[in-house]
Amino acid sequence: MDQLFPFPISGLSAQPAIETALEMQLPCSSLLDNALEASASLGNAAANTALAWLFGAQHCHYFQNNPPLVTKLYKRAAEQGYPVAMTSYGIKLLRGEGTANNPYTGTAYLLNAAISGWDDAGLFLAEHIFLGINAKYGLDVAQLFYAEFRHNAHNEELIESVENLLAKH
């Protein structure tokens, strides 16, 4: 089940229903309408994060082309302290995608996600610093984030990006 999403969804209350729907190859409406949307509407942070990812991934069949909706779903889960959602919402705030640009709050969400154990958040923040995208810190801070959060990060593409940026600086 975790292979469907680029983040862990253990603890998702609708997980058995989603797995069954996937195994039966039910159409997307059955998967979303019955299990995931129901769980998200009950406030499940992992379900809100999964919906946001599905609706926001341009390569995905479920793509909605509605950045404010995606950001709202990430925010709902981030406010519950779900580190994956805090990361995505922080990035949305840093980039001003689906919401007003707010680098201070975006940075705070990324830092909180990293401190909460989602090391990819620290690497995303390092990447934004290296690229000069709305993260107002020096390169030494980006290097510290890399050193602190690299060892447990999950996103290989992100790790490679930060390592390439690190090599250039």
N, C-alpha and C positions, 0 to 999 in steps of 0.2 A: 504494500500500500504506500509506503513512504517513497517509492520510486516515482509515483505520479507527481509528487510535489518535490521541489528542490530544498525541502526543509522537513524536519521530523514532525509528524502529526500524532504521535502517541498521546493518548489521553483524550482523543477526540471522541466525544460520546456517540457520534454517528458512525464511527469507524466500521463496525460490523455490517451495517446497512450499506455503506459505500463499497466495502469489499465485495459483498454479495452482488450489488448492482454491476460492478466492474466484471466480476466473474461471469455474470449472465449476459454481458455485453449489452446492457440496456441503453437506450438512447440517452443523450445528455440530460434531457428534461427529467427523466426518471431519477437519474443520479442526483441532480441538483435540487429539483423540486421536493423530493421525498426526504432525503437524508441530510445533505449538507446545508441546504437553506433552512431546514427546520432547526437544526442544531445551531446555526448562526443566529437565527431569530431568538433563540433562547439565551443568547449571550455567550456562547462558547467561543473563546478567543481563538482556538486553533481553527475552528470552522470559519470564522470571519476572515482569518488570514488566508485560508485555503481558497475561499471565494474571491477575495481580493486578487490573489495570484492568478486564478483562472480567468477572471474578468479582465485583468490587466496584461496578460501575456499575449502579445500580438500574434505569436505563432500558434496559439491555442484555439481550439474549436469554440471555446466559450467566450472569446474576446468580445468585450462590450464597447470599446472605444469611448469610455466614460471615465476620464481621470478623476473627477470629483467623487464618483461612486467608489472607485478603487481606494482612494485616499481615505474616504469615510470609513470603509470597512477595516483598513489597516489601523486607523485611529481608534476605532472601537476596541479592537483587540489590544492595541498598544496601551491604552488606558487601563487595561486589566493586568498589565505587567508581563505580557507574553513577549519574550525577547525577540523572536523572529519578526513579529509585527512592529515592535519598537524600532527595529532596524529599518524595515521598509518605510514606516511612517517618517522616521528621521531623515531618510534619503529623500522622500517626497518633499519634506519641509526644506531641506538644503537646496533642492533643485527647483522648488516652486512648481511642482507637478500636481495638479488637481487641488492646489491650495496656494495661499499666499506664501511667498518666499520668506522663511524665517530661520536663518542660519543658527541662531542661538538655541532655539528650542530643538531644532533638528540635531544639533550637536549633543544636546543633553539627552535626547532619546537614544542616539547611537552609543553614547558613553554608558548610559544605564543598561542598555542591552548587552554591551560587552562585559560590564561588571556582573551582570546577571548570568553570565556563562555562555553567551552566544558570541564567540570570538570573531566570527565574520564581521560583526558590527565594528569592532576595533579596526579591522582591515579596511572596511568601507570608509571609515573616517580617515585613515592614513591615506587611502587612494585619493579622496577628495582634497586633502591637504596638498599632496604631491601635485595634483592637477590644478590646484588653485581655484577649486569650485566651492565657493561660499563657506569654506572652513578656514577661519582666520587664525591659524597657528603656523609656527615655523616648521621647517623641515626636520629639525631635531625632534619635535613632538611626533611627527609622522614616523620617524625612525623608531622612537620609543613604542608607539602603538604597534608597529610591525613586530618588534622584538617580543613584546608582551603577548600578543594575540595570535601570532603565526602558528604556533605549535598545535593548537586545537581547532583551527579554522577548517571548514568543510568545503568551501567553494574553491575548487582548483583553478578556475579561470580568474577569480579575484586574486588568489595567492600569486599566480603568475604575473598578473597585471601590476600588483604592488612590488613584486621583486624586480620587474623590468623598470619600473619608475625609480625604485631605490638604486638600481645600478646606474641610472642616468644622472643621479644627483650625488 
